Amino acid sequence: MALSSLQPLRRKNFALIWTAALVSNVGSWMQTVAVGALVTEATGKSAWTGIVAAAAFIPIGIFSPVGGALADRVDRRRYFIGTTIGETFFAALLALAVATGHAEPWLVTVLVFLGGCLTSLGIPAYQAIIPELVPQEELLAAMSLGAAQYNFGRVIGPALAGVVILAGSYSLVFAVNAASFGAVIVALLFSRFAERPHNPEQTSLRAQIAEGARAAMAEPGCRLAIILIGITALLISPFIALIPAVAINLLHEGAKGTSVLVTAQGIGAVVGALALTPLALRYGRRRVIVADLAFVLPLTIILYAAAPSLWTAAAALVAVGAAYIGVLSGLMTVVQLRAPNELRARILSVYMVSLGVVYPIGAVIQGKLGDEFGLRTVVIVAAVAFAGIIIVLLGTGAQRRRVLEEASPAVAAEPEPSVPVALA
């Protein structure tokens, strides 16, 4: 059981793309830490920290539905290669801007936003490819490994970024990120897998996007996962964007502190991702998700916000990372298993819209309120509110909770004959 999370790595194509994504995510996390530290040091404002983090996520709410519709009507591998090349271009522009002394916060924010546009167009294709790489019974483990890979990057990237930043070169961090996208392009070129047929009808993009949105809202498990990730994004997820503000403005530890905290969260997330499948097999997916949402995640966020020093905050963030990745991976798996193949990328894009639209709003609001009332107070109040909402939402409907069990092999192996497109 302990090795159940590692089974998809036996699949050659999955292992190839997983490894390449790890390399790319190391570069992406280097850039995330560097951008946050750069604008925070330049402005001294938590609000700017939230703004530049929001710039990377706002495009998800705007362009993910377009990316999902395109990924359901074209060759997903070629399409994802194209969006990755675009990400490389904007990362290189950011490195050039910083190297030439044009690192004004507004310009950094614009370039981060443009890179985020390409990311948001490509994410649905990447997510829709994963079920083509592993058998259905290994999909939960593949999703957990995807989360672990993402957070291995969170562990390694900030540490490398800290070394490079302390050496005085933000531009090198951004150049390394641009180069790291090459690993994904190479992996996609060398991978071999046959895509299942998806949406051969070439209807308009608008019609395809609308169909995906209706299907997502009509399917009970997908609908609940989208609602839950939206609540999480508003009240909990902003802690990620505000890590530089906590390290620099609250704990007075500078860029080094930012790297330590981001790395701590990544360590916890890796542990949580690898533990998720064994926990789900032993206790059930629903119990694990509900416990994470209602109790573990808000409690660990409160401990983090109340931490008086860098190292106590880092210890708390290890626990936060484990709980947070359990929520994200669990809800994403529900959507992956419930969405039909021909609509999967579009339904996943709706899920990403819920995260991508609400998270930057929450980050900007909490950053602004943190400047006015104190960051500790704002984060703790948000965590308490989150716990109360989740307890009311999931504690008052057994039928509502049951749809979170869709990730179990018995349910997942029984496909639904059709998905209505009218609102339930």
Sequence and secondary structure as in RCSB ss.txt:
>XXXX:A:sequence
MALSSLQPLRRKNFALIWTAALVSNVGSWMQTVAVGALVTEATGKSAWTGIVAAAAFIPIGIFSPVGGALADRVD
RRRYFIGTTIGETFFAALLALAVATGHAEPWLVTVLVFLGGCLTSLGIPAYQAIIPELVPQEELLAAMSLGAAQY
NFGRVIGPALAGVVILAGSYSLVFAVNAASFGAVIVALLFSRFAERPHNPEQTSLRAQIAEGARAAMAEPGCRLA
IILIGITALLISPFIALIPAVAINLLHEGAKGTSVLVTAQGIGAVVGALALTPLALRYGRRRVIVADLAFVLPLT
IILYAAAPSLWTAAAALVAVGAAYIGVLSGLMTVVQLRAPNELRARILSVYMVSLGVVYPIGAVIQGKLGDEFGL
RTVVIVAAVAFAGIIIVLLGTGAQRRRVLEEASPAVAAEPEPSVPVALA
>XXXX:A:secstr
 TTGGGGGGGSHHHHHHHHHHHHHHHHHHHHHHHHHHHHHHHH  HHHHHHHHHHHHHHHHHHHHHHHHHHTTS 
HHHHHHHHHHHHHHHHHHHHHHHHTT   HHHHHHHHHHHHHHHHHHHHHHHHHHHHHS GGGHHHHHHHHHHHH
HHHHHHHHHHHHHHHHTT HHHHHHHHHHHHHHHHHHHHH              HHHHHHHHHHHHHHSHHHHHH
HHHHHHHHHHTTHHHHTHHHIIIIIS  HHHHHHHHHHHHHHHHHHHHHHHHHHHHHH HHHHHHHIIIIIHHHH
HHHHHH  SHHHHHHHHHHHHHHHHHHHHHHHHHHHHHS GGGHHHHHHHHHHHHHHHHHHHHHHHHHHHHHH H
HHHHHHHHHHHHHHHHHHHHT HHHHHGGGGGSHHHHTS  S    S  
